[in-house]
Amino acid sequence: MKERLLGYLFFAIILAFAYNFTLDRVHQHFFAGSLTIQTYWYIPYVIAPALLLLALAWWMGFYRKNSERLGDLLATASAALIIYLMLGAGYSCWHYCF
C-alpha cells in the first residue's frame, strides 16, 4: 500500500499542477472576460480535477474489492488536499480572509 500511495501522490501532484497551469493559461487567453466561466468556476477547478484524481487512484489500484480501506481513505484525503491547495487564495479563502 505504501508504494502505491507514494506513487499516487507523486503522479497526482504533478498532474494536478499541470492541469491547473494549463487551465489557467487557457482561461487567461480565451475566456478572461467570460462571466459563465467565472460563475461556474467550481466545475473546471474542483469537479474535473477531483474526477481525474479519483480516476488516477482507481487506475493505480485503489477502490477495488481487495484493496485496503485505509489506502482508499488516504488516497481520497490526499486528492481532497491536493485540490484544496491547487485552488489558490482567491477561491479557498472566499470573502473572509481580507
PDB file as gemmi writes it, atoms N, CA and C in Angstrom:
CRYST1    1.000    1.000    1.000  90.00  90.00  90.00 P 1                      
ATOM      1  N   MET A   1       0.811  -1.182   0.000  1.00  0.00           N  
ATOM      2  CA  MET A   1       0.000   0.000   0.000  1.00  0.00           C  
ATOM      3  C   MET A   1       0.863   1.257   0.000  1.00  0.00           C  
ATOM      4  N   LYS A   2       1.962   1.246   0.744  1.00  0.00           N  
ATOM      5  CA  LYS A   2       2.805   2.431   0.840  1.00  0.00           C  
ATOM      6  C   LYS A   2       3.385   2.820  -0.512  1.00  0.00           C  
ATOM      7  N   GLU A   3       3.822   1.815  -1.283  1.00  0.00           N  
ATOM      8  CA  GLU A   3       4.418   2.108  -2.581  1.00  0.00           C  
ATOM      9  C   GLU A   3       3.381   2.693  -3.534  1.00  0.00           C  
ATOM     10  N   ARG A   4       2.182   2.113  -3.537  1.00  0.00           N  
ATOM     11  CA  ARG A   4       1.124   2.634  -4.404  1.00  0.00           C  
ATOM     12  C   ARG A   4       0.716   4.040  -3.985  1.00  0.00           C  
ATOM     13  N   LEU A   5       0.644   4.279  -2.676  1.00  0.00           N  
ATOM     14  CA  LEU A   5       0.242   5.594  -2.195  1.00  0.00           C  
ATOM     15  C   LEU A   5       1.288   6.650  -2.527  1.00  0.00           C  
ATOM     16  N   LEU A   6       2.557   6.320  -2.364  1.00  0.00           N  
ATOM     17  CA  LEU A   6       3.607   7.276  -2.716  1.00  0.00           C  
ATOM     18  C   LEU A   6       3.638   7.538  -4.224  1.00  0.00           C  
ATOM     19  N   GLY A   7       3.469   6.501  -5.010  1.00  0.00           N  
ATOM     20  CA  GLY A   7       3.407   6.687  -6.457  1.00  0.00           C  
ATOM     21  C   GLY A   7       2.202   7.524  -6.854  1.00  0.00           C  
ATOM     22  N   TYR A   8       1.068   7.277  -6.207  1.00  0.00           N  
ATOM     23  CA  TYR A   8      -0.135   8.059  -6.481  1.00  0.00           C  
ATOM     24  C   TYR A   8       0.092   9.519  -6.120  1.00  0.00           C  
ATOM     25  N   LEU A   9       0.666   9.786  -4.962  1.00  0.00           N  
ATOM     26  CA  LEU A   9       0.916  11.169  -4.557  1.00  0.00           C  
ATOM     27  C   LEU A   9       1.843  11.879  -5.529  1.00  0.00           C  
ATOM     28  N   PHE A  10       2.884  11.201  -5.967  1.00  0.00           N  
ATOM     29  CA  PHE A  10       3.825  11.792  -6.911  1.00  0.00           C  
ATOM     30  C   PHE A  10       3.121  12.173  -8.211  1.00  0.00           C  
ATOM     31  N   PHE A  11       2.415  11.224  -8.813  1.00  0.00           N  
ATOM     32  CA  PHE A  11       1.740  11.493 -10.076  1.00  0.00           C  
ATOM     33  C   PHE A  11       0.579  12.469  -9.900  1.00  0.00           C  
ATOM     34  N   ALA A  12      -0.138  12.387  -8.799  1.00  0.00           N  
ATOM     35  CA  ALA A  12      -1.283  13.268  -8.582  1.00  0.00           C  
ATOM     36  C   ALA A  12      -0.852  14.720  -8.455  1.00  0.00           C  
ATOM     37  N   ILE A  13       0.233  14.974  -7.734  1.00  0.00           N  
ATOM     38  CA  ILE A  13       0.710  16.346  -7.576  1.00  0.00           C  
ATOM     39  C   ILE A  13       1.193  16.898  -8.909  1.00  0.00           C  
ATOM     40  N   ILE A  14       1.958  16.120  -9.641  1.00  0.00           N  
ATOM     41  CA  ILE A  14       2.463  16.594 -10.935  1.00  0.00           C  
ATOM     42  C   ILE A  14       1.321  16.813 -11.924  1.00  0.00           C  
ATOM     43  N   LEU A  15       0.395  15.872 -12.001  1.00  0.00           N  
ATOM     44  CA  LEU A  15      -0.713  16.013 -12.940  1.00  0.00           C  
ATOM     45  C   LEU A  15      -1.673  17.127 -12.533  1.00  0.00           C  
ATOM     46  N   ALA A  16      -1.914  17.314 -11.253  1.00  0.00           N  
ATOM     47  CA  ALA A  16      -2.784  18.402 -10.800  1.00  0.00           C  
ATOM     48  C   ALA A  16      -2.148  19.755 -11.098  1.00  0.00           C  
ATOM     49  N   PHE A  17      -0.841  19.864 -10.898  1.00  0.00           N  
ATOM     50  CA  PHE A  17      -0.156  21.110 -11.223  1.00  0.00           C  
ATOM     51  C   PHE A  17      -0.214  21.384 -12.723  1.00  0.00           C  
ATOM     52  N   ALA A  18       0.031  20.374 -13.536  1.00  0.00           N  
ATOM     53  CA  ALA A  18      -0.018  20.557 -14.991  1.00  0.00           C  
ATOM     54  C   ALA A  18      -1.427  20.920 -15.452  1.00  0.00           C  
ATOM     55  N   TYR A  19      -2.436  20.266 -14.897  1.00  0.00           N  
ATOM     56  CA  TYR A  19      -3.825  20.567 -15.251  1.00  0.00           C  
ATOM     57  C   TYR A  19      -4.177  22.003 -14.879  1.00  0.00           C  
ATOM     58  N   ASN A  20      -3.823  22.410 -13.652  1.00  0.00           N  
ATOM     59  CA  ASN A  20      -4.145  23.754 -13.185  1.00  0.00           C  
ATOM     60  C   ASN A  20      -3.397  24.816 -13.985  1.00  0.00           C  
ATOM     61  N   PHE A  21      -2.137  24.578 -14.282  1.00  0.00           N  
ATOM     62  CA  PHE A  21      -1.346  25.519 -15.065  1.00  0.00           C  
ATOM     63  C   PHE A  21      -1.933  25.676 -16.464  1.00  0.00           C  
ATOM     64  N   THR A  22      -2.265  24.565 -17.105  1.00  0.00           N  
ATOM     65  CA  THR A  22      -2.839  24.604 -18.450  1.00  0.00           C  
ATOM     66  C   THR A  22      -4.203  25.276 -18.443  1.00  0.00           C  
ATOM     67  N   LEU A  23      -5.027  24.941 -17.460  1.00  0.00           N  
ATOM     68  CA  LEU A  23      -6.347  25.549 -17.377  1.00  0.00           C  
ATOM     69  C   LEU A  23      -6.259  27.051 -17.156  1.00  0.00           C  
ATOM     70  N   ASP A  24      -5.332  27.498 -16.332  1.00  0.00           N  
ATOM     71  CA  ASP A  24      -5.159  28.936 -16.124  1.00  0.00           C  
ATOM     72  C   ASP A  24      -4.726  29.637 -17.403  1.00  0.00           C  
ATOM     73  N   ARG A  25      -3.824  29.026 -18.161  1.00  0.00           N  
ATOM     74  CA  ARG A  25      -3.375  29.628 -19.422  1.00  0.00           C  
ATOM     75  C   ARG A  25      -4.515  29.708 -20.434  1.00  0.00           C  
ATOM     76  N   VAL A  26      -5.289  28.643 -20.547  1.00  0.00           N  
ATOM     77  CA  VAL A  26      -6.420  28.632 -21.474  1.00  0.00           C  
ATOM     78  C   VAL A  26      -7.460  29.657 -21.034  1.00  0.00           C  
ATOM     79  N   HIS A  27      -7.716  29.726 -19.737  1.00  0.00           N  
ATOM     80  CA  HIS A  27      -8.686  30.689 -19.219  1.00  0.00           C  
ATOM     81  C   HIS A  27      -8.237  32.119 -19.495  1.00  0.00           C  
ATOM     82  N   GLN A  28      -6.987  32.432 -19.265  1.00  0.00           N  
ATOM     83  CA  GLN A  28      -6.488  33.783 -19.499  1.00  0.00           C  
ATOM     84  C   GLN A  28      -6.514  34.151 -20.979  1.00  0.00           C  
ATOM     85  N   HIS A  29      -6.206  33.213 -21.825  1.00  0.00           N  
ATOM     86  CA  HIS A  29      -6.099  33.515 -23.247  1.00  0.00           C  
ATOM     87  C   HIS A  29      -7.453  33.580 -23.933  1.00  0.00           C  
ATOM     88  N   PHE A  30      -8.348  32.656 -23.637  1.00  0.00           N  
ATOM     89  CA  PHE A  30      -9.605  32.563 -24.369  1.00  0.00           C  
ATOM     90  C   PHE A  30     -10.832  33.074 -23.608  1.00  0.00           C  
ATOM     91  N   PHE A  31     -10.873  32.896 -22.295  1.00  0.00           N  
ATOM     92  CA  PHE A  31     -12.092  33.162 -21.544  1.00  0.00           C  
ATOM     93  C   PHE A  31     -11.912  34.178 -20.427  1.00  0.00           C  
ATOM     94  N   ALA A  32     -11.021  35.129 -20.579  1.00  0.00           N  
ATOM     95  CA  ALA A  32     -10.748  36.076 -19.499  1.00  0.00           C  
ATOM     96  C   ALA A  32     -11.960  36.942 -19.164  1.00  0.00           C  
ATOM     97  N   GLY A  33     -12.767  37.267 -20.139  1.00  0.00           N  
ATOM     98  CA  GLY A  33     -13.926  38.115 -19.883  1.00  0.00           C  
ATOM     99  C   GLY A  33     -15.233  37.369 -19.785  1.00  0.00           C  
ATOM    100  N   SER A  34     -15.197  36.067 -19.770  1.00  0.00           N  
ATOM    101  CA  SER A  34     -16.419  35.268 -19.765  1.00  0.00           C  
ATOM    102  C   SER A  34     -17.022  35.190 -18.362  1.00  0.00           C  
ATOM    103  N   LEU A  35     -18.235  35.652 -18.229  1.00  0.00           N  
ATOM    104  CA  LEU A  35     -18.911  35.581 -16.935  1.00  0.00           C  
ATOM    105  C   LEU A  35     -19.379  34.168 -16.616  1.00  0.00           C  
ATOM    106  N   THR A  36     -19.602  33.354 -17.639  1.00  0.00           N  
ATOM    107  CA  THR A  36     -20.027  31.978 -17.406  1.00  0.00           C  
ATOM    108  C   THR A  36     -18.935  31.187 -16.700  1.00  0.00           C  
ATOM    109  N   ILE A  37     -17.711  31.331 -17.146  1.00  0.00           N  
ATOM    110  CA  ILE A  37     -16.588  30.633 -16.505  1.00  0.00           C  
ATOM    111  C   ILE A  37     -16.391  31.149 -15.084  1.00  0.00           C  
ATOM    112  N   GLN A  38     -16.576  32.441 -14.880  1.00  0.00           N  
ATOM    113  CA  GLN A  38     -16.415  32.992 -13.537  1.00  0.00           C  
ATOM    114  C   GLN A  38     -17.545  32.571 -12.612  1.00  0.00           C  
ATOM    115  N   THR A  39     -18.731  32.363 -13.153  1.00  0.00           N  
ATOM    116  CA  THR A  39     -19.861  31.933 -12.335  1.00  0.00           C  
ATOM    117  C   THR A  39     -19.732  30.465 -11.945  1.00  0.00           C  
ATOM    118  N   TYR A  40     -19.389  29.641 -12.912  1.00  0.00           N  
ATOM    119  CA  TYR A  40     -19.291  28.197 -12.675  1.00  0.00           C  
ATOM    120  C   TYR A  40     -17.830  27.754 -12.572  1.00  0.00           C  
ATOM    121  N   TRP A  41     -17.030  28.476 -11.789  1.00  0.00           N  
ATOM    122  CA  TRP A  41     -15.606  28.194 -11.652  1.00  0.00           C  
ATOM    123  C   TRP A  41     -15.348  26.842 -11.019  1.00  0.00           C  
ATOM    124  N   TYR A  42     -16.252  26.353 -10.214  1.00  0.00           N  
ATOM    125  CA  TYR A  42     -16.036  25.104  -9.483  1.00  0.00           C  
ATOM    126  C   TYR A  42     -16.015  23.878 -10.387  1.00  0.00           C  
ATOM    127  N   ILE A  43     -16.595  23.968 -11.589  1.00  0.00           N  
ATOM    128  CA  ILE A  43     -16.579  22.809 -12.483  1.00  0.00           C  
ATOM    129  C   ILE A  43     -15.163  22.527 -12.984  1.00  0.00           C  
ATOM    130  N   PRO A  44     -14.454  23.495 -13.593  1.00  0.00           N  
ATOM    131  CA  PRO A  44     -13.098  23.161 -14.056  1.00  0.00           C  
ATOM    132  C   PRO A  44     -12.046  23.138 -12.950  1.00  0.00           C  
ATOM    133  N   TYR A  45     -12.297  23.825 -11.833  1.00  0.00           N  
ATOM    134  CA  TYR A  45     -11.271  23.904 -10.796  1.00  0.00           C  
ATOM    135  C   TYR A  45     -11.470  22.934  -9.634  1.00  0.00           C  
ATOM    136  N   VAL A  46     -12.657  22.353  -9.482  1.00  0.00           N  
ATOM    137  CA  VAL A  46     -12.891  21.422  -8.373  1.00  0.00           C  
ATOM    138  C   VAL A  46     -13.394  20.067  -8.869  1.00  0.00           C  
ATOM    139  N   ILE A  47     -14.475  20.078  -9.626  1.00  0.00           N  
ATOM    140  CA  ILE A  47     -15.112  18.819 -10.013  1.00  0.00           C  
ATOM    141  C   ILE A  47     -14.254  18.021 -10.991  1.00  0.00           C  
ATOM    142  N   ALA A  48     -13.776  18.669 -12.049  1.00  0.00           N  
ATOM    143  CA  ALA A  48     -12.962  17.947 -13.040  1.00  0.00           C  
ATOM    144  C   ALA A  48     -11.665  17.401 -12.432  1.00  0.00           C  
ATOM    145  N   PRO A  49     -10.896  18.193 -11.651  1.00  0.00           N  
ATOM    146  CA  PRO A  49      -9.697  17.607 -11.034  1.00  0.00           C  
ATOM    147  C   PRO A  49     -10.014  16.490 -10.054  1.00  0.00           C  
ATOM    148  N   ALA A  50     -11.123  16.610  -9.325  1.00  0.00           N  
ATOM    149  CA  ALA A  50     -11.495  15.548  -8.389  1.00  0.00           C  
ATOM    150  C   ALA A  50     -11.770  14.249  -9.134  1.00  0.00           C  
ATOM    151  N   LEU A  51     -12.518  14.338 -10.217  1.00  0.00           N  
ATOM    152  CA  LEU A  51     -12.798  13.137 -11.005  1.00  0.00           C  
ATOM    153  C   LEU A  51     -11.525  12.557 -11.612  1.00  0.00           C  
ATOM    154  N   LEU A  52     -10.635  13.426 -12.095  1.00  0.00           N  
ATOM    155  CA  LEU A  52      -9.388  12.946 -12.685  1.00  0.00           C  
ATOM    156  C   LEU A  52      -8.483  12.295 -11.634  1.00  0.00           C  
ATOM    157  N   LEU A  53      -8.397  12.881 -10.451  1.00  0.00           N  
ATOM    158  CA  LEU A  53      -7.555  12.299  -9.397  1.00  0.00           C  
ATOM    159  C   LEU A  53      -8.128  10.984  -8.878  1.00  0.00           C  
ATOM    160  N   LEU A  54      -9.445  10.906  -8.760  1.00  0.00           N  
ATOM    161  CA  LEU A  54     -10.045   9.646  -8.321  1.00  0.00           C  
ATOM    162  C   LEU A  54      -9.924   8.572  -9.401  1.00  0.00           C  
ATOM    163  N   ALA A  55      -9.988   8.962 -10.665  1.00  0.00           N  
ATOM    164  CA  ALA A  55      -9.759   8.007 -11.752  1.00  0.00           C  
ATOM    165  C   ALA A  55      -8.308   7.525 -11.749  1.00  0.00           C  
ATOM    166  N   LEU A  56      -7.371   8.426 -11.460  1.00  0.00           N  
ATOM    167  CA  LEU A  56      -5.967   8.025 -11.350  1.00  0.00           C  
ATOM    168  C   LEU A  56      -5.777   7.051 -10.188  1.00  0.00           C  
ATOM    169  N   ALA A  57      -6.433   7.330  -9.076  1.00  0.00           N  
ATOM    170  CA  ALA A  57      -6.332   6.425  -7.926  1.00  0.00           C  
ATOM    171  C   ALA A  57      -6.904   5.060  -8.266  1.00  0.00           C  
ATOM    172  N   TRP A  58      -8.030   5.031  -8.950  1.00  0.00           N  
ATOM    173  CA  TRP A  58      -8.613   3.739  -9.338  1.00  0.00           C  
ATOM    174  C   TRP A  58      -7.689   3.005 -10.300  1.00  0.00           C  
ATOM    175  N   TRP A  59      -7.095   3.740 -11.239  1.00  0.00           N  
ATOM    176  CA  TRP A  59      -6.181   3.129 -12.207  1.00  0.00           C  
ATOM    177  C   TRP A  59      -4.947   2.553 -11.511  1.00  0.00           C  
ATOM    178  N   MET A  60      -4.539   3.180 -10.410  1.00  0.00           N  
ATOM    179  CA  MET A  60      -3.356   2.707  -9.691  1.00  0.00           C  
ATOM    180  C   MET A  60      -3.682   1.619  -8.672  1.00  0.00           C  
ATOM    181  N   GLY A  61      -4.940   1.181  -8.590  1.00  0.00           N  
ATOM    182  CA  GLY A  61      -5.273   0.039  -7.764  1.00  0.00           C  
ATOM    183  C   GLY A  61      -6.061   0.322  -6.507  1.00  0.00           C  
ATOM    184  N   PHE A  62      -6.435   1.548  -6.261  1.00  0.00           N  
ATOM    185  CA  PHE A  62      -7.255   1.869  -5.104  1.00  0.00           C  
ATOM    186  C   PHE A  62      -8.727   1.642  -5.451  1.00  0.00           C  
ATOM    187  N   TYR A  63      -9.564   1.577  -4.438  1.00  0.00           N  
ATOM    188  CA  TYR A  63     -11.021   1.434  -4.561  1.00  0.00           C  
ATOM    189  C   TYR A  63     -11.443   0.109  -5.202  1.00  0.00           C  
ATOM    190  N   ARG A  64     -10.651  -0.915  -5.049  1.00  0.00           N  
ATOM    191  CA  ARG A  64     -11.023  -2.236  -5.561  1.00  0.00           C  
ATOM    192  C   ARG A  64     -11.509  -3.103  -4.405  1.00  0.00           C  
ATOM    193  N   LYS A  65     -12.042  -4.262  -4.711  1.00  0.00           N  
ATOM    194  CA  LYS A  65     -12.552  -5.155  -3.660  1.00  0.00           C  
ATOM    195  C   LYS A  65     -11.461  -5.600  -2.698  1.00  0.00           C  
ATOM    196  N   ASN A  66     -10.299  -5.935  -3.232  1.00  0.00           N  
ATOM    197  CA  ASN A  66      -9.237  -6.486  -2.393  1.00  0.00           C  
ATOM    198  C   ASN A  66      -8.251  -5.438  -1.885  1.00  0.00           C  
ATOM    199  N   SER A  67      -8.514  -4.167  -2.126  1.00  0.00           N  
ATOM    200  CA  SER A  67      -7.588  -3.143  -1.637  1.00  0.00           C  
ATOM    201  C   SER A  67      -7.900  -2.798  -0.180  1.00  0.00           C  
ATOM    202  N   GLU A  68      -6.904  -2.270   0.490  1.00  0.00           N  
ATOM    203  CA  GLU A  68      -7.079  -1.896   1.891  1.00  0.00           C  
ATOM    204  C   GLU A  68      -7.894  -0.613   1.987  1.00  0.00           C  
ATOM    205  N   ARG A  69      -8.807  -0.577   2.923  1.00  0.00           N  
ATOM    206  CA  ARG A  69      -9.675   0.603   3.072  1.00  0.00           C  
ATOM    207  C   ARG A  69      -8.897   1.803   3.591  1.00  0.00           C  
ATOM    208  N   LEU A  70      -7.844   1.574   4.356  1.00  0.00           N  
ATOM    209  CA  LEU A  70      -7.018   2.684   4.819  1.00  0.00           C  
ATOM    210  C   LEU A  70      -6.338   3.365   3.639  1.00  0.00           C  
ATOM    211  N   GLY A  71      -5.865   2.591   2.687  1.00  0.00           N  
ATOM    212  CA  GLY A  71      -5.260   3.162   1.489  1.00  0.00           C  
ATOM    213  C   GLY A  71      -6.266   3.951   0.674  1.00  0.00           C  
ATOM    214  N   ASP A  72      -7.499   3.441   0.577  1.00  0.00           N  
ATOM    215  CA  ASP A  72      -8.548   4.166  -0.131  1.00  0.00           C  
ATOM    216  C   ASP A  72      -8.862   5.493   0.556  1.00  0.00           C  
ATOM    217  N   LEU A  73      -8.928   5.454   1.871  1.00  0.00           N  
ATOM    218  CA  LEU A  73      -9.201   6.669   2.635  1.00  0.00           C  
ATOM    219  C   LEU A  73      -8.074   7.685   2.484  1.00  0.00           C  
ATOM    220  N   LEU A  74      -6.835   7.231   2.534  1.00  0.00           N  
ATOM    221  CA  LEU A  74      -5.698   8.137   2.374  1.00  0.00           C  
ATOM    222  C   LEU A  74      -5.626   8.700   0.955  1.00  0.00           C  
ATOM    223  N   ALA A  75      -5.975   7.908  -0.042  1.00  0.00           N  
ATOM    224  CA  ALA A  75      -5.990   8.405  -1.419  1.00  0.00           C  
ATOM    225  C   ALA A  75      -7.069   9.467  -1.597  1.00  0.00           C  
ATOM    226  N   THR A  76      -8.228   9.251  -1.003  1.00  0.00           N  
ATOM    227  CA  THR A  76      -9.306  10.237  -1.090  1.00  0.00           C  
ATOM    228  C   THR A  76      -8.935  11.518  -0.346  1.00  0.00           C  
ATOM    229  N   ALA A  77      -8.357  11.381   0.830  1.00  0.00           N  
ATOM    230  CA  ALA A  77      -7.957  12.559   1.609  1.00  0.00           C  
ATOM    231  C   ALA A  77      -6.848  13.332   0.912  1.00  0.00           C  
ATOM    232  N   SER A  78      -5.912  12.632   0.312  1.00  0.00           N  
ATOM    233  CA  SER A  78      -4.837  13.325  -0.395  1.00  0.00           C  
ATOM    234  C   SER A  78      -5.360  14.010  -1.652  1.00  0.00           C  
ATOM    235  N   ALA A  79      -6.337  13.415  -2.338  1.00  0.00           N  
ATOM    236  CA  ALA A  79      -6.940  14.074  -3.508  1.00  0.00           C  
ATOM    237  C   ALA A  79      -7.652  15.357  -3.073  1.00  0.00           C  
ATOM    238  N   ALA A  80      -8.372  15.304  -1.965  1.00  0.00           N  
ATOM    239  CA  ALA A  80      -9.058  16.499  -1.469  1.00  0.00           C  
ATOM    240  C   ALA A  80      -8.061  17.583  -1.064  1.00  0.00           C  
ATOM    241  N   LEU A  81      -6.971  17.198  -0.433  1.00  0.00           N  
ATOM    242  CA  LEU A  81      -5.955  18.161  -0.031  1.00  0.00           C  
ATOM    243  C   LEU A  81      -5.256  18.768  -1.244  1.00  0.00           C  
ATOM    244  N   ILE A  82      -4.965  17.969  -2.247  1.00  0.00           N  
ATOM    245  CA  ILE A  82      -4.320  18.479  -3.452  1.00  0.00           C  
ATOM    246  C   ILE A  82      -5.226  19.482  -4.160  1.00  0.00           C  
ATOM    247  N   ILE A  83      -6.502  19.166  -4.261  1.00  0.00           N  
ATOM    248  CA  ILE A  83      -7.440  20.093  -4.908  1.00  0.00           C  
ATOM    249  C   ILE A  83      -7.554  21.377  -4.102  1.00  0.00           C  
ATOM    250  N   TYR A  84      -7.625  21.275  -2.798  1.00  0.00           N  
ATOM    251  CA  TYR A  84      -7.713  22.467  -1.955  1.00  0.00           C  
ATOM    252  C   TYR A  84      -6.474  23.345  -2.111  1.00  0.00           C  
ATOM    253  N   LEU A  85      -5.313  22.739  -2.148  1.00  0.00           N  
ATOM    254  CA  LEU A  85      -4.083  23.518  -2.277  1.00  0.00           C  
ATOM    255  C   LEU A  85      -3.906  24.102  -3.674  1.00  0.00           C  
ATOM    256  N   MET A  86      -4.492  23.477  -4.683  1.00  0.00           N  
ATOM    257  CA  MET A  86      -4.377  23.988  -6.046  1.00  0.00           C  
ATOM    258  C   MET A  86      -5.356  25.124  -6.340  1.00  0.00           C  
ATOM    259  N   LEU A  87      -6.341  25.333  -5.485  1.00  0.00           N  
ATOM    260  CA  LEU A  87      -7.320  26.377  -5.754  1.00  0.00           C  
ATOM    261  C   LEU A  87      -6.736  27.770  -5.671  1.00  0.00           C  
ATOM    262  N   GLY A  88      -5.892  28.003  -4.743  1.00  0.00           N  
ATOM    263  CA  GLY A  88      -5.339  29.336  -4.571  1.00  0.00           C  
ATOM    264  C   GLY A  88      -6.143  30.138  -3.564  1.00  0.00           C  
ATOM    265  N   ALA A  89      -5.612  31.251  -3.153  1.00  0.00           N  
ATOM    266  CA  ALA A  89      -6.240  32.048  -2.101  1.00  0.00           C  
ATOM    267  C   ALA A  89      -7.550  32.667  -2.552  1.00  0.00           C  
ATOM    268  N   GLY A  90      -7.693  32.983  -3.810  1.00  0.00           N  
ATOM    269  CA  GLY A  90      -8.913  33.620  -4.288  1.00  0.00           C  
ATOM    270  C   GLY A  90     -10.134  32.756  -4.122  1.00  0.00           C  
ATOM    271  N   TYR A  91      -9.994  31.456  -4.274  1.00  0.00           N  
ATOM    272  CA  TYR A  91     -11.140  30.565  -4.168  1.00  0.00           C  
ATOM    273  C   TYR A  91     -11.235  29.907  -2.800  1.00  0.00           C  
ATOM    274  N   SER A  92     -10.119  29.489  -2.238  1.00  0.00           N  
ATOM    275  CA  SER A  92     -10.180  28.787  -0.958  1.00  0.00           C  
ATOM    276  C   SER A  92     -10.411  29.723   0.204  1.00  0.00           C  
ATOM    277  N   CYS A  93     -10.104  30.989   0.047  1.00  0.00           N  
ATOM    278  CA  CYS A  93     -10.254  31.946   1.138  1.00  0.00           C  
ATOM    279  C   CYS A  93     -11.637  32.607   1.137  1.00  0.00           C  
ATOM    280  N   TRP A  94     -12.271  32.651  -0.002  1.00  0.00           N  
ATOM    281  CA  TRP A  94     -13.579  33.261  -0.197  1.00  0.00           C  
ATOM    282  C   TRP A  94     -13.570  34.735   0.223  1.00  0.00           C  
ATOM    283  N   HIS A  95     -14.520  35.162   0.994  1.00  0.00           N  
ATOM    284  CA  HIS A  95     -14.643  36.577   1.348  1.00  0.00           C  
ATOM    285  C   HIS A  95     -14.041  36.894   2.708  1.00  0.00           C  
ATOM    286  N   TYR A  96     -13.603  35.894   3.421  1.00  0.00           N  
ATOM    287  CA  TYR A  96     -13.325  36.088   4.833  1.00  0.00           C  
ATOM    288  C   TYR A  96     -11.868  36.359   5.179  1.00  0.00           C  
ATOM    289  N   CYS A  97     -10.971  36.250   4.235  1.00  0.00           N  
ATOM    290  CA  CYS A  97      -9.558  36.420   4.577  1.00  0.00           C  
ATOM    291  C   CYS A  97      -9.141  37.898   4.649  1.00  0.00           C  
ATOM    292  N   PHE A  98      -9.618  38.692   3.714  1.00  0.00           N  
ATOM    293  CA  PHE A  98      -9.156  40.078   3.662  1.00  0.00           C  
ATOM    294  C   PHE A  98     -10.330  41.035   3.623  1.00  0.00           C  
TER     295      PHE A  98                                                      
END                                                                             
